[in-house]
Amino acid sequence: MAENIVMPQLGESIAEGTIVKWLKEPGDVVKKDENILLISTDKVEAEIPSPGAGVLLEILVGPGETVAVGTVLARVGAQGEAVAPMGGKLAEPKAKDEKKKGLETPIVEKALPQQVRLLEEEPEETREGQEDMSSFLSPLVRKIAFEHKVSEQEMKNISGTGRGGRVSKKDLLDYLEGRKAPQAKSLAISPLQREIQSSSREVEKPISTMRRVIIENMVASRRTSAHVTTFFEIDYTAIDKIRAIHKEQFFKDEQVSLTYTTFLAAAVCQVLKRHPYINATLGKEAIIFKKDIHLGIAVAIENPEPGLMVPVIKNADKQNLRGLAHAINEMSSRVRARKIKPDELSGGTFTITNPGNYGAIIGTPIINQPQVAILGVGRIKKQATVLEVDGTDVIAIRRMGWLSLSFDHRLVDGATADIFMADLKQTLENWTSAP
């Protein structure tokens, strides 16, 4: 008998999904676990694998239709197999090649596995060919990049020649050789940039599902929350000294970098425990204070088009610096490699976003609903600062940066937000623990 393909639940709060595109047509041969359709929810866009092998017998829900979780979308079975309509009576099979008979599989009416692949309007050649591995780096490549101070942004701009676009040792060494030359290599441009450059005056492209979700979420958040932002200057010198001592050995031991974001995440988890209003949500009739700290880390996606995903580190407060470093690196890598799971994009109680990675002094981020606050991290750099030492003003070189907290003024008062930020500032500036 035929096997049903049903709408899976892609996340704890997801009740429905929309069919974006079918990757197979009725009559096409389908392998078990082969991606068969593309669906979209308000959390993620994902390709869904077939639960069994055979032939795609019929499609019951077409592109653009939105249906509830558990709805039968299509059926897969043996070549020429009779199909049972929704009423239960068998329909006559369409006349097709009947040389292959015997791919019978029992009916399975359960949700598909949650092993789906995140997409951002991925190019067809990537979907049909090799798996995109461009964001994965071997330990050796990471080590070379670390030793030569190659930033994450630079790594993303290197064209990889390895499997699936992965940057190989040769690719990195070639890049380093070119970086030494008087004229630096030009940055890699996206397919969209090439298309615009080759066009006459304008290029019109449909709004992608991911961009449409971002549009709706940003407008909804501004309409829902009373946004206010407060700013604090932070002296990262204490953390910088600890990083200088331990970062090389840390990388050798863990194969991940000891970043400022790691320290920020650890400090935020500590401070949130002391300020329950910042780790809460506002219901219609009650305030819900969260005991668990599920930390969202915003990750920018640049190809094939700009976008943003916020993977969530569940129970982040229960991890030490090493655990957080691994979690942040793994989550961001899987987002960019389109391997993040839908349920890893939901359930956050507080979010950190880092526009400083791109040189921004500071930003005023929009709150990630239904949370009530979001932390913006600005550029961190050395600068001259006036300090008081033994009652005397002196000018010193310190590692400084700005933090911003956008908060929902319906629940969080200005004093509450500033007390939280003052606590965070003190925690960061007086950091003493080594990783």
MIBATI-914346 format. One record per residue (C-alpha): x, y, z; residue number from 1. Coordinates in Angstrom, 1 decimal, decimal comma, padded with zeros to 4 digits, always signed. Layout:
BEGIN
<atom <X; Y; Z>; NUM>
...
end
This chain:
BEGIN
<atom <+000,0; +000,0; +000,0>; 1>
<atom <+001,0; +003,6; -000,5>; 2>
<atom <+002,8; +005,5; +002,2>; 3>
<atom <+001,6; +009,0; +003,2>; 4>
<atom <+003,7; +012,1; +003,3>; 5>
<atom <+002,3; +014,4; +006,1>; 6>
<atom <+002,9; +018,0; +007,1>; 7>
<atom <+005,5; +017,7; +010,0>; 8>
<atom <+005,5; +019,9; +013,1>; 9>
<atom <+008,6; +022,0; +012,5>; 10>
<atom <+009,0; +023,5; +016,0>; 11>
<atom <+007,2; +023,4; +019,3>; 12>
<atom <+004,7; +026,2; +018,5>; 13>
<atom <+004,1; +025,5; +014,8>; 14>
<atom <+000,6; +024,5; +013,9>; 15>
<atom <+000,6; +024,8; +010,1>; 16>
<atom <+002,9; +025,1; +007,1>; 17>
<atom <+002,8; +026,3; +003,5>; 18>
<atom <+003,8; +024,3; +000,5>; 19>
<atom <+006,4; +026,4; -001,4>; 20>
<atom <+007,5; +023,9; -004,1>; 21>
<atom <+007,3; +020,2; -005,0>; 22>
<atom <+010,8; +018,9; -006,0>; 23>
<atom <+009,2; +015,8; -007,6>; 24>
<atom <+006,2; +015,3; -009,9>; 25>
<atom <+003,7; +012,4; -009,9>; 26>
<atom <+005,3; +009,4; -011,6>; 27>
<atom <+008,8; +010,4; -010,6>; 28>
<atom <+010,9; +007,7; -008,8>; 29>
<atom <+011,7; +008,6; -005,2>; 30>
<atom <+014,3; +007,2; -002,9>; 31>
<atom <+013,9; +006,9; +000,9>; 32>
<atom <+015,0; +010,1; +002,7>; 33>
<atom <+015,3; +011,9; -000,7>; 34>
<atom <+014,1; +015,5; -000,4>; 35>
<atom <+010,7; +015,7; -002,1>; 36>
<atom <+009,1; +019,1; -001,3>; 37>
<atom <+009,9; +022,5; +000,2>; 38>
<atom <+007,7; +023,9; +002,9>; 39>
<atom <+007,7; +027,1; +004,9>; 40>
<atom <+006,5; +028,1; +008,4>; 41>
<atom <+006,8; +031,3; +010,4>; 42>
<atom <+010,0; +029,9; +011,9>; 43>
<atom <+011,9; +028,2; +009,0>; 44>
<atom <+011,9; +027,1; +005,4>; 45>
<atom <+012,9; +023,5; +005,0>; 46>
<atom <+013,1; +020,6; +002,5>; 47>
<atom <+011,2; +017,5; +003,6>; 48>
<atom <+012,5; +013,9; +002,8>; 49>
<atom <+010,4; +011,1; +001,6>; 50>
<atom <+009,5; +008,5; +004,3>; 51>
<atom <+009,8; +005,6; +001,9>; 52>
<atom <+011,0; +004,5; -001,6>; 53>
<atom <+009,0; +004,1; -004,7>; 54>
<atom <+007,1; +006,4; -007,0>; 55>
<atom <+005,3; +009,7; -006,2>; 56>
<atom <+001,8; +008,5; -006,9>; 57>
<atom <-000,1; +011,7; -006,3>; 58>
<atom <+000,1; +015,2; -004,8>; 59>
<atom <-002,8; +016,3; -002,6>; 60>
<atom <-001,7; +019,8; -001,6>; 61>
<atom <-000,4; +022,2; -004,2>; 62>
<atom <+002,2; +025,0; -004,0>; 63>
<atom <+000,9; +028,1; -002,1>; 64>
<atom <-001,5; +026,2; +000,1>; 65>
<atom <-001,3; +026,4; +003,9>; 66>
<atom <-002,4; +023,3; +005,9>; 67>
<atom <-002,4; +022,1; +009,5>; 68>
<atom <+000,3; +019,8; +010,9>; 69>
<atom <-000,6; +016,2; +010,2>; 70>
<atom <-002,3; +016,8; +006,9>; 71>
<atom <-001,6; +014,3; +004,2>; 72>
<atom <+000,3; +016,1; +001,5>; 73>
<atom <+001,1; +013,3; -001,0>; 74>
<atom <+001,5; +009,5; -001,3>; 75>
<atom <+004,5; +007,4; -002,3>; 76>
<atom <+004,2; +003,7; -003,3>; 77>
<atom <+004,9; +001,1; -006,0>; 78>
<atom <+004,8; +001,9; -009,7>; 79>
<atom <+001,2; +001,7; -010,9>; 80>
<atom <-000,2; +001,1; -007,5>; 81>
<atom <-003,8; +002,0; -006,9>; 82>
<atom <-004,3; +005,1; -004,8>; 83>
<atom <-006,9; +005,4; -002,0>; 84>
<atom <-008,8; +008,7; -002,1>; 85>
<atom <-009,4; +010,5; +001,1>; 86>
<atom <-012,8; +008,8; +001,3>; 87>
<atom <-011,2; +005,4; +001,4>; 88>
<atom <-012,2; +003,8; -002,0>; 89>
<atom <-009,3; +002,8; -004,3>; 90>
<atom <-009,0; +004,9; -007,4>; 91>
<atom <-007,8; +003,4; -010,7>; 92>
<atom <-004,1; +003,8; -011,3>; 93>
<atom <-002,9; +006,0; -014,2>; 94>
<atom <-001,4; +004,2; -017,1>; 95>
<atom <+002,3; +004,2; -016,7>; 96>
<atom <+005,3; +002,0; -017,2>; 97>
<atom <+004,5; -001,2; -015,1>; 98>
<atom <+007,8; -003,0; -015,6>; 99>
<atom <+008,7; -002,5; -011,9>; 100>
<atom <+006,2; -004,0; -009,4>; 101>
<atom <+007,0; -005,0; -005,9>; 102>
<atom <+007,9; -001,8; -004,1>; 103>
<atom <+005,1; -002,3; -001,6>; 104>
<atom <+005,4; -000,5; +001,7>; 105>
<atom <+003,0; -000,4; +004,6>; 106>
<atom <+001,0; +002,8; +005,3>; 107>
<atom <+002,8; +005,0; +007,8>; 108>
<atom <+000,8; +008,0; +009,1>; 109>
<atom <+003,2; +009,7; +011,5>; 110>
<atom <+005,1; +012,9; +011,3>; 111>
<atom <+008,3; +012,9; +009,2>; 112>
<atom <+011,7; +012,9; +011,0>; 113>
<atom <+012,8; +016,4; +012,1>; 114>
<atom <+016,0; +016,0; +010,1>; 115>
<atom <+015,2; +018,8; +007,6>; 116>
<atom <+017,5; +021,1; +005,9>; 117>
<atom <+017,3; +024,9; +006,3>; 118>
<atom <+017,2; +026,9; +003,1>; 119>
<atom <+017,4; +030,5; +002,1>; 120>
<atom <+016,3; +030,3; -001,5>; 121>
<atom <+019,2; +027,9; -002,2>; 122>
<atom <+020,4; +027,7; -005,8>; 123>
<atom <+019,1; +024,7; -007,7>; 124>
<atom <+022,5; +023,4; -008,6>; 125>
<atom <+023,3; +023,1; -004,9>; 126>
<atom <+020,2; +021,2; -004,1>; 127>
<atom <+020,5; +018,8; -007,0>; 128>
<atom <+024,3; +018,3; -006,7>; 129>
<atom <+026,6; +018,1; -003,8>; 130>
<atom <+025,7; +019,1; -000,3>; 131>
<atom <+026,7; +022,6; +000,5>; 132>
<atom <+029,7; +022,3; +002,8>; 133>
<atom <+031,1; +025,8; +002,3>; 134>
<atom <+030,8; +026,8; +006,0>; 135>
<atom <+032,6; +023,8; +007,4>; 136>
<atom <+036,3; +024,0; +008,1>; 137>
<atom <+038,7; +021,3; +009,0>; 138>
<atom <+040,7; +021,6; +012,3>; 139>
<atom <+043,9; +022,2; +010,2>; 140>
<atom <+042,3; +025,1; +008,2>; 141>
<atom <+040,9; +026,6; +011,5>; 142>
<atom <+044,4; +026,4; +013,0>; 143>
<atom <+046,0; +028,1; +010,0>; 144>
<atom <+043,3; +030,8; +010,0>; 145>
<atom <+043,8; +031,4; +013,7>; 146>
<atom <+047,6; +031,7; +013,4>; 147>
<atom <+047,3; +034,2; +010,6>; 148>
<atom <+044,5; +036,2; +012,2>; 149>
<atom <+042,0; +035,5; +009,4>; 150>
<atom <+038,6; +036,8; +010,5>; 151>
<atom <+035,4; +034,8; +010,1>; 152>
<atom <+034,2; +037,4; +007,5>; 153>
<atom <+037,4; +036,9; +005,5>; 154>
<atom <+036,9; +033,1; +005,6>; 155>
<atom <+033,4; +033,5; +004,2>; 156>
<atom <+034,8; +035,5; +001,2>; 157>
<atom <+037,3; +032,8; +000,2>; 158>
<atom <+036,1; +030,7; -002,7>; 159>
<atom <+036,4; +027,0; -001,6>; 160>
<atom <+037,5; +024,3; -004,1>; 161>
<atom <+036,8; +021,4; -001,7>; 162>
<atom <+033,8; +019,1; -001,6>; 163>
<atom <+030,6; +021,2; -001,6>; 164>
<atom <+032,5; +024,4; -001,7>; 165>
<atom <+034,5; +023,8; +001,5>; 166>
<atom <+037,6; +025,9; +001,9>; 167>
<atom <+040,7; +023,7; +001,8>; 168>
<atom <+044,2; +024,2; +003,1>; 169>
<atom <+045,4; +025,2; -000,4>; 170>
<atom <+042,5; +027,7; -000,8>; 171>
<atom <+043,5; +029,4; +002,5>; 172>
<atom <+047,2; +029,4; +001,8>; 173>
<atom <+046,5; +030,9; -001,7>; 174>
<atom <+044,4; +033,6; +000,0>; 175>
<atom <+047,2; +034,3; +002,5>; 176>
<atom <+049,7; +034,6; -000,3>; 177>
<atom <+047,5; +037,1; -002,1>; 178>
<atom <+046,9; +039,0; +001,1>; 179>
<atom <+050,6; +039,7; +001,3>; 180>
<atom <+050,7; +041,2; -002,1>; 181>
<atom <+050,4; +045,0; -002,5>; 182>
<atom <+047,0; +044,7; -004,2>; 183>
<atom <+044,6; +042,6; -002,1>; 184>
<atom <+042,2; +040,2; -003,8>; 185>
<atom <+038,8; +041,6; -004,5>; 186>
<atom <+036,0; +040,3; -002,2>; 187>
<atom <+033,8; +037,6; -003,6>; 188>
<atom <+030,5; +038,9; -004,9>; 189>
<atom <+027,2; +037,1; -004,6>; 190>
<atom <+025,1; +035,8; -007,6>; 191>
<atom <+022,7; +038,7; -007,0>; 192>
<atom <+025,5; +041,3; -007,3>; 193>
<atom <+026,7; +039,7; -010,5>; 194>
<atom <+023,1; +039,7; -011,9>; 195>
<atom <+022,7; +043,4; -011,0>; 196>
<atom <+026,0; +044,4; -012,5>; 197>
<atom <+025,2; +042,6; -015,8>; 198>
<atom <+021,7; +044,0; -016,1>; 199>
<atom <+020,7; +047,3; -017,8>; 200>
<atom <+019,2; +049,3; -014,9>; 201>
<atom <+017,0; +047,2; -012,6>; 202>
<atom <+016,5; +043,7; -011,5>; 203>
<atom <+013,2; +042,5; -010,1>; 204>
<atom <+013,1; +039,4; -007,9>; 205>
<atom <+010,2; +037,9; -006,0>; 206>
<atom <+010,3; +038,3; -002,2>; 207>
<atom <+011,7; +035,1; -000,7>; 208>
<atom <+009,8; +033,2; +002,0>; 209>
<atom <+012,6; +034,0; +004,5>; 210>
<atom <+012,6; +037,7; +003,7>; 211>
<atom <+008,8; +037,8; +003,9>; 212>
<atom <+008,9; +036,2; +007,4>; 213>
<atom <+011,5; +038,8; +008,5>; 214>
<atom <+009,3; +041,6; +007,2>; 215>
<atom <+006,3; +040,4; +009,1>; 216>
<atom <+008,1; +039,7; +012,3>; 217>
<atom <+009,9; +043,1; +012,4>; 218>
<atom <+006,7; +045,0; +011,8>; 219>
<atom <+004,8; +042,9; +014,3>; 220>
<atom <+007,4; +043,5; +017,0>; 221>
<atom <+007,4; +047,2; +016,5>; 222>
<atom <+003,6; +047,2; +016,6>; 223>
<atom <+003,5; +045,0; +019,7>; 224>
<atom <+006,3; +046,3; +022,0>; 225>
<atom <+007,0; +049,8; +023,2>; 226>
<atom <+010,6; +049,9; +022,1>; 227>
<atom <+013,1; +051,9; +024,2>; 228>
<atom <+017,0; +051,6; +024,0>; 229>
<atom <+019,6; +052,3; +026,6>; 230>
<atom <+023,4; +052,5; +026,0>; 231>
<atom <+026,4; +051,6; +028,2>; 232>
<atom <+030,1; +051,9; +027,5>; 233>
<atom <+032,1; +048,8; +028,5>; 234>
<atom <+035,8; +048,4; +029,3>; 235>
<atom <+036,7; +044,9; +028,0>; 236>
<atom <+040,4; +045,2; +029,2>; 237>
<atom <+040,0; +042,5; +031,9>; 238>
<atom <+038,5; +040,1; +029,5>; 239>
<atom <+041,1; +041,0; +026,8>; 240>
<atom <+043,9; +040,1; +029,2>; 241>
<atom <+042,3; +036,7; +029,9>; 242>
<atom <+041,8; +036,1; +026,2>; 243>
<atom <+045,5; +037,0; +025,4>; 244>
<atom <+046,7; +034,5; +028,0>; 245>
<atom <+044,4; +031,6; +027,1>; 246>
<atom <+043,1; +031,9; +023,5>; 247>
<atom <+046,0; +030,0; +021,8>; 248>
<atom <+045,9; +027,1; +024,1>; 249>
<atom <+042,1; +027,2; +024,2>; 250>
<atom <+042,0; +026,8; +020,4>; 251>
<atom <+044,5; +024,0; +020,5>; 252>
<atom <+042,4; +022,2; +023,0>; 253>
<atom <+038,9; +022,9; +021,7>; 254>
<atom <+039,4; +023,7; +018,0>; 255>
<atom <+037,1; +026,8; +018,5>; 256>
<atom <+038,0; +030,4; +019,2>; 257>
<atom <+037,7; +032,1; +022,6>; 258>
<atom <+035,7; +035,1; +021,4>; 259>
<atom <+034,3; +038,1; +023,1>; 260>
<atom <+030,8; +036,8; +022,3>; 261>
<atom <+031,6; +033,7; +024,5>; 262>
<atom <+032,3; +035,9; +027,5>; 263>
<atom <+029,3; +038,1; +026,8>; 264>
<atom <+027,0; +035,1; +026,6>; 265>
<atom <+028,4; +033,8; +029,9>; 266>
<atom <+028,0; +037,2; +031,6>; 267>
<atom <+024,5; +037,6; +030,3>; 268>
<atom <+023,4; +034,2; +031,7>; 269>
<atom <+024,8; +035,2; +035,1>; 270>
<atom <+023,1; +038,5; +035,2>; 271>
<atom <+019,7; +037,4; +033,9>; 272>
<atom <+019,3; +035,2; +037,0>; 273>
<atom <+019,4; +038,3; +039,1>; 274>
<atom <+016,9; +040,3; +036,9>; 275>
<atom <+013,8; +038,3; +036,3>; 276>
<atom <+011,9; +041,0; +034,5>; 277>
<atom <+014,4; +040,9; +031,6>; 278>
<atom <+014,0; +037,1; +031,2>; 279>
<atom <+010,2; +037,2; +031,1>; 280>
<atom <+007,2; +037,5; +028,6>; 281>
<atom <+004,1; +039,5; +028,9>; 282>
<atom <+000,8; +037,7; +028,5>; 283>
<atom <-002,7; +039,1; +028,2>; 284>
<atom <-003,5; +038,8; +031,9>; 285>
<atom <-000,2; +037,9; +033,5>; 286>
<atom <+003,6; +038,2; +033,5>; 287>
<atom <+005,4; +034,9; +032,8>; 288>
<atom <+008,8; +034,8; +034,5>; 289>
<atom <+011,2; +032,2; +033,0>; 290>
<atom <+013,4; +030,2; +035,3>; 291>
<atom <+015,3; +028,7; +032,3>; 292>
<atom <+017,7; +030,8; +030,3>; 293>
<atom <+017,5; +029,9; +026,6>; 294>
<atom <+019,9; +032,3; +024,8>; 295>
<atom <+019,4; +033,3; +021,2>; 296>
<atom <+022,5; +034,3; +019,2>; 297>
<atom <+021,6; +036,2; +016,0>; 298>
<atom <+023,5; +034,9; +012,9>; 299>
<atom <+023,7; +036,8; +009,7>; 300>
<atom <+023,4; +034,9; +006,4>; 301>
<atom <+024,8; +036,6; +003,3>; 302>
<atom <+024,3; +034,1; +000,5>; 303>
<atom <+022,4; +033,6; -001,7>; 304>
<atom <+020,7; +036,7; -000,2>; 305>
<atom <+021,1; +038,6; +003,1>; 306>
<atom <+019,1; +037,3; +006,0>; 307>
<atom <+019,1; +036,6; +009,7>; 308>
<atom <+018,5; +033,5; +011,8>; 309>
<atom <+018,5; +033,3; +015,6>; 310>
<atom <+019,5; +029,8; +016,9>; 311>
<atom <+018,8; +029,2; +020,6>; 312>
<atom <+021,2; +027,7; +023,1>; 313>
<atom <+018,9; +025,9; +025,5>; 314>
<atom <+019,8; +026,2; +029,2>; 315>
<atom <+022,8; +028,3; +028,4>; 316>
<atom <+023,3; +029,2; +032,0>; 317>
<atom <+024,2; +025,6; +032,8>; 318>
<atom <+027,3; +025,7; +030,5>; 319>
<atom <+030,8; +027,0; +031,2>; 320>
<atom <+032,9; +029,1; +028,8>; 321>
<atom <+034,1; +026,1; +026,9>; 322>
<atom <+030,6; +024,7; +026,5>; 323>
<atom <+029,3; +028,1; +025,3>; 324>
<atom <+032,2; +028,5; +022,9>; 325>
<atom <+031,3; +025,2; +021,3>; 326>
<atom <+027,6; +025,8; +021,3>; 327>
<atom <+027,9; +029,3; +019,6>; 328>
<atom <+030,4; +028,0; +017,0>; 329>
<atom <+028,3; +024,9; +016,2>; 330>
<atom <+025,0; +026,8; +016,0>; 331>
<atom <+026,4; +029,5; +013,7>; 332>
<atom <+028,2; +027,0; +011,5>; 333>
<atom <+025,0; +024,9; +011,1>; 334>
<atom <+022,9; +028,0; +010,3>; 335>
<atom <+025,3; +029,1; +007,5>; 336>
<atom <+025,5; +025,5; +006,2>; 337>
<atom <+021,7; +025,2; +006,3>; 338>
<atom <+021,8; +022,3; +008,8>; 339>
<atom <+020,0; +023,9; +011,7>; 340>
<atom <+016,8; +022,2; +013,0>; 341>
<atom <+013,6; +024,1; +013,2>; 342>
<atom <+013,1; +023,5; +016,9>; 343>
<atom <+016,6; +025,1; +017,5>; 344>
<atom <+015,2; +028,4; +016,3>; 345>
<atom <+012,4; +028,7; +018,8>; 346>
<atom <+012,0; +028,9; +022,6>; 347>
<atom <+014,5; +031,7; +023,3>; 348>
<atom <+014,1; +033,9; +026,4>; 349>
<atom <+016,7; +036,5; +025,6>; 350>
<atom <+018,7; +037,4; +022,4>; 351>
<atom <+022,2; +038,8; +021,7>; 352>
<atom <+022,9; +040,4; +018,3>; 353>
<atom <+026,3; +041,7; +017,3>; 354>
<atom <+026,4; +044,4; +014,6>; 355>
<atom <+029,9; +045,2; +015,9>; 356>
<atom <+031,2; +042,3; +013,9>; 357>
<atom <+030,9; +044,5; +010,8>; 358>
<atom <+032,3; +047,6; +012,4>; 359>
<atom <+029,1; +049,2; +013,7>; 360>
<atom <+029,8; +051,3; +016,8>; 361>
<atom <+026,4; +050,3; +018,2>; 362>
<atom <+022,8; +049,5; +017,1>; 363>
<atom <+019,2; +049,7; +018,3>; 364>
<atom <+017,9; +046,1; +017,6>; 365>
<atom <+014,3; +045,2; +017,4>; 366>
<atom <+013,0; +042,8; +020,1>; 367>
<atom <+012,6; +039,2; +019,1>; 368>
<atom <+009,0; +038,4; +020,1>; 369>
<atom <+007,7; +037,3; +022,6>; 370>
<atom <+010,8; +038,3; +024,5>; 371>
<atom <+011,0; +041,7; +026,2>; 372>
<atom <+014,6; +042,7; +025,6>; 373>
<atom <+017,5; +042,2; +023,2>; 374>
<atom <+021,2; +043,1; +023,7>; 375>
<atom <+023,1; +044,8; +020,9>; 376>
<atom <+026,9; +044,5; +020,9>; 377>
<atom <+028,9; +047,2; +019,3>; 378>
<atom <+032,5; +047,3; +017,9>; 379>
<atom <+035,3; +046,6; +020,4>; 380>
<atom <+038,6; +048,4; +019,8>; 381>
<atom <+041,5; +050,0; +021,6>; 382>
<atom <+041,1; +053,7; +022,5>; 383>
<atom <+042,5; +056,3; +024,8>; 384>
<atom <+040,4; +056,6; +028,0>; 385>
<atom <+040,7; +058,8; +031,1>; 386>
<atom <+041,1; +056,8; +034,3>; 387>
<atom <+041,5; +057,8; +037,9>; 388>
<atom <+044,6; +056,1; +039,5>; 389>
<atom <+045,3; +056,9; +043,2>; 390>
<atom <+043,3; +060,1; +042,9>; 391>
<atom <+045,1; +061,3; +039,8>; 392>
<atom <+043,6; +061,4; +036,2>; 393>
<atom <+045,7; +059,5; +033,7>; 394>
<atom <+045,2; +058,6; +030,0>; 395>
<atom <+045,4; +054,9; +029,3>; 396>
<atom <+044,9; +052,6; +026,3>; 397>
<atom <+041,9; +050,4; +027,0>; 398>
<atom <+039,8; +047,9; +025,0>; 399>
<atom <+036,4; +049,6; +024,9>; 400>
<atom <+033,1; +049,0; +023,3>; 401>
<atom <+029,4; +049,9; +023,6>; 402>
<atom <+026,4; +047,7; +024,5>; 403>
<atom <+022,7; +048,6; +023,9>; 404>
<atom <+019,6; +047,1; +025,4>; 405>
<atom <+016,4; +047,5; +023,5>; 406>
<atom <+013,5; +046,7; +025,9>; 407>
<atom <+009,7; +046,6; +026,0>; 408>
<atom <+008,7; +049,6; +028,1>; 409>
<atom <+005,3; +048,0; +028,7>; 410>
<atom <+006,9; +045,6; +031,2>; 411>
<atom <+010,5; +046,8; +031,7>; 412>
<atom <+010,9; +050,2; +033,3>; 413>
<atom <+013,9; +052,4; +032,4>; 414>
<atom <+015,3; +051,9; +035,9>; 415>
<atom <+015,0; +048,1; +035,6>; 416>
<atom <+016,8; +048,1; +032,3>; 417>
<atom <+019,6; +050,4; +033,5>; 418>
<atom <+020,1; +048,3; +036,7>; 419>
<atom <+020,4; +045,2; +034,6>; 420>
<atom <+022,9; +046,9; +032,3>; 421>
<atom <+024,9; +048,3; +035,2>; 422>
<atom <+025,1; +044,7; +036,6>; 423>
<atom <+026,2; +043,4; +033,2>; 424>
<atom <+028,8; +046,2; +032,9>; 425>
<atom <+030,3; +045,4; +036,3>; 426>
<atom <+030,4; +041,7; +035,6>; 427>
<atom <+032,2; +042,1; +032,3>; 428>
<atom <+034,7; +044,8; +033,6>; 429>
<atom <+035,6; +042,7; +036,7>; 430>
<atom <+035,9; +039,3; +035,0>; 431>
<atom <+038,5; +037,0; +036,6>; 432>
<atom <+037,7; +033,4; +035,8>; 433>
<atom <+039,7; +031,6; +033,2>; 434>
<atom <+038,2; +029,2; +030,7>; 435>
end
